[in-house]
Amino acid sequence: MSASPATPNSLGGILSRFFPTVHFPSESEPDINQLSHTTYPETTYTDSEKIEISQWTTTSARLATADEDEAKHAERLGSLNTHLSTRTTLLGSKPSVADVAIYASLAPAVRKWSPEERTGERGYHHIVRYVDFVQNAPLFGLSMRQEDKVAVDLDDVRFVHKPLDPKEEKERKKKEKAEAAATNADAQKPLVVGGQGKGNSESKSTNDKALDTVSNTKENAKAATADTAAPSFKKEKKEKAPKPQKQPAKETPLSPSLIDLRVGHILKAVNHPNADSLYVSTIACGDPPGTENTSEYEGQVVRT
């Protein structure tokens, strides 16, 4: 019995479209690990990465479904956008067939997005960046005509998200905890019964008045004694000499030369071991081998 050919929307059909010179298995549902090895033979994947590739391939099929609920579709796009905010590819820095499948599902939709949907305040900035990277980067090696690619204007950024300040985030969380603790404390205070509370308040008011009367009597007696005592002479205060004003520091004019600005390729980004909201990035900046403060990662000279 002959194997049925891969359909255009199957993973094998998608890969055949972007890699016309590569021979893929003709089964409609071939093994994903086999497809990964055929597409990127020089890239190795761990067991956890293979599971992740399978999961993202399933997600790509759901993103391509036209009749999916709009709210659920927006939720999937939001999760993907957040995932790509700290990664170059779906796996971090490695290419995979899941990237090709996700690109094939997203490209038709991204092509129709307005500039506000792409890079507006509620836009999917990282998805747009990812789509442009997959279709143009030699890392993936897609065979595409220029007119078939999604047109992305890198200079048309409608909204720039403010980077999260770790100190401000820490203070905000601390303030929220304090407010929550105060709310719980108020809720645990015992309620005072109406009649009993009124009687207590009246008795306290009477006692306070008596104490105020005694206190006023003592103060009057002290004042009378002070008037009969010998007059005191106040010492004249010496006028303090005005302090010399500090000279304002000279302002250094702003100049682009003050910034060591470089363009690099983020190969890996992992959570910082000592901070919840920071990342440790491995970036290839094109430094020659042997440059100070560099190391080697996946055959490239990188900075961390």
N, C-alpha and C positions, 0 to 999 in steps of 0.2 A: 504493500500500500504506500503510495507516494505521499510525502509530507505536503501539507497545504502551505501556499506562499504567505509571507507576512503581509498583513494589511497595512495601508499607509499610516494609520493612526496607532498601530502597535509600536512597541519600543524598537523592534527590529526594522520596521518600515521607516521610523523616524531617523534611525541611525543610517540606513541606506541612503536617505535623502541628503544627509550632510556629509557622508563619507562614501561617495559613489564608487571609489576604486577599491574599497574594502569588501571582502566577501563575508556576509553574515549568514548565520543559519536560516533556513527558509521556514522553520516552524513559526506558527502564529504566536506562541508564547515560549520562546527559547529561555534558557537559563541565563539569569542576569549576570552571574559571575563569568560565564563564558563570553557574553557580550562585552563585559568590561575588559576582559583580557584581550579580546579581538580588537577593541577600539583603542585602548591605551596599554599596549603590551609591556611598556617600560615602567608602568606604575604598579606598585604593589599596595594591597589594601589589607588592613587588619580585619579580624572577625567582626568587631564592632562597626567598622566603616562599611563592611559589606551589608550589615543589617540596615545601616543608615541609608545606603544607596537604594535598597529595596523599598524602604519607607518613603523616600523622596520620589521614587518612581511612581508609587501609588498616589502620592499627592499631586503629581503632575497630571495624572489621568483625571483626578477630581477637578483640578483647575480648568481643564479643557472641557468639562461638562457644561453645556449651555443651559440646562434646566436646573442648575443648582440654586438653592435659596440665596438671595442677594446678601442677606446678613451673614450667612455662613461663608459665602465667597469672600466678603470683605474681611471676615475674621481670619481666613486662611492667608489672604494677602498681607494682613497686618502681622501675623506670626512669621511669615517668610521675610518681610521687610526687617523685623527685629532681629531675626536670625542672621541676616546678611549684614547687619550693621557692624559686626565684629569679625566678618569673614570675607575673604576674597572669592572663595568658591563655597559650595554647600558643605564640603568636608574641611574647609579651612583654607588650604592652599593647593590641594590635589585636584586635578580634573577627574571627572567621572561621567558615566553615561547618564546619571541622574541630572547633571547640569544640562546636558543636551536635551533631555526630556522636558525639564522645567522651562528651558528657553523656548522650545517648540510650543509649549502651552501658553507661555506669557507673551511672546512676541506679537501675535495678532491683537491682543488686548492693549498692550503698551503702545502700539502704533496708533490706536484710536484715542488714547488718553489726551486730555487737554494739558497745557503747561501747568495749570493749577493742580491737576491730578498727579502730575509727574513730580513737581518740585515745590508745590505750595505748602502751606502750613500743615495740612492734613494729607499731603501727597506721599507717594512711596518712593522717596529719594534713592534708597539703597537698591530697590528692585530695578529702577531705571539704570543706575550705575552698573549693576550686575549684568543686565541684558546687553548693554553696550560692550562690556568686557568680554562676555562669552562669544559674541559674534565677531569680534575683532582680534582677540588675543591669540597669538601663535600657540599658546599653551593648550588650547582646545582643537585648533586645526580644522575648523569647520570650512567646508567648501561651499561658498556662497557668492552670488553676484552682488555687487554693491547696491543695486536697486532693490534687492530682496531684503536688505538689512533694515532694521528699525532706525530711522533718522533721530539722532539724539544731539541736541544743542547743549554742549557742555557749559556754555556761558549763560544759559537761560535758567538761573536759579531764583525762584520766586520767594523762597523763605529759607533762612539759615537758622537752624536750631542752635540755641545757646548751649554750649557744653556744660555738663553737670559739674558743679563745684562740690568736691567731696566734703569740704568744711560746712558749706551751706546745707547740704543734704543731711549731714550728721546733726547739725543744730535743729533742723526741721523735725527730724525724727525724735530728738530729745524733747522738743517742745510739745509734740503730739503725745508723747508718753506722759509728760507732766500734766497736760490737760485731761488725759484719760484717768490718771490717778486722782486728780482733784474731783472729777465727776463721780468716781466710785466712792470717794470719801463723803461727798455730799449725800449720796444715795444711802449710805450706811448710818447717817446720823439719826438718832431716835426722835420720833414725833412727840411733841408735847401736847397733853390733853388740854382741851380748851379751858375748863373751869379751874383746874389745878394750876395751870400755867398762869392764869390771870391773878390768882391769889398770891402766888410766889412773886410775880412781878410787882404787885402792889406793896408787899412786905419789903422787897428789896429797895423799892423807891423810898419808903419811909426811913429805912436804915441809912440810905445814902444821904438823905436830907439831914439826919442827925449828925452824921460824920462831918458833913460840910459845915454845919454850925459850929462844932467844936474846933474844926480847923481854922475857921475865920476868927474865932476868939483868940486862939493862940497867936495868929499872925498880927492881930491888932495890938496885943500885949508886947510883942517883939518890936513893933514899930514905935510904940510909945517909949520904950526903954532906949531905943536908938536915938530918938530926938533929944533926950536929956543928956546923952553922952557928949564928950568933948568933940568939937567939930573936926572933921578930917580934911586934910588938904590933899587934893589930887595932884599928882605929878604931871607936869606938862610933857606931852609926847613929842619926841623929836621927829621932825619931818624926814622921811626916808628919801634918799637921793634916787631919782628915777633910774631904773635899770637900763643899761644900754641895749638898744634893739639889735637883735642878731641880723646880720646881713643875709638876705635871701640867697639860697644856693643858685648857682648859675645853671640855667636850663640848657640841656644838651639838645640841639635841634634833631628832630626825628629824621632818620634816613634809612632806606632799605638795606644799606650796608651793615646796619647793626644786627640784622637777623641772618642767622645761618640757615637759609631756606633751601631745602633740597626736595627733590621728587624721588620717591622710592616705591618699591613694590612690596606690600605687606604679605609675607609668606605664611606667617602664623601669628595668632593672637590668643593668649591664654589668660585666665584670671590671675591677678596679682596675689601672691601668697599672703600678703599682709594688709590688703585693702579690698573691700567688697566691690567698690565701684571703679577700680582701676584695672588695666590690662597690661601685660608684658608682651610687646610686639617684636617680632623678628622681621626686619626690613632690609631688602636688598637695595642699596643706593648707588650701585655701580662703582664701589671702591675697588682699587687694584689689590691683589693678594698681598698680605703683609702689612696692610694699613693698620695703624694703631687703633685699639678699641674695636676691633672687628673679629669675627669668627667665621667658620664655614658651616653652611647648612644646605643640604641637598645640592651640593656642588657649587654653591654660590657664596660670595663674600657678603656677609650680613652684619648689621648692627642690631643690638638688642636694647 
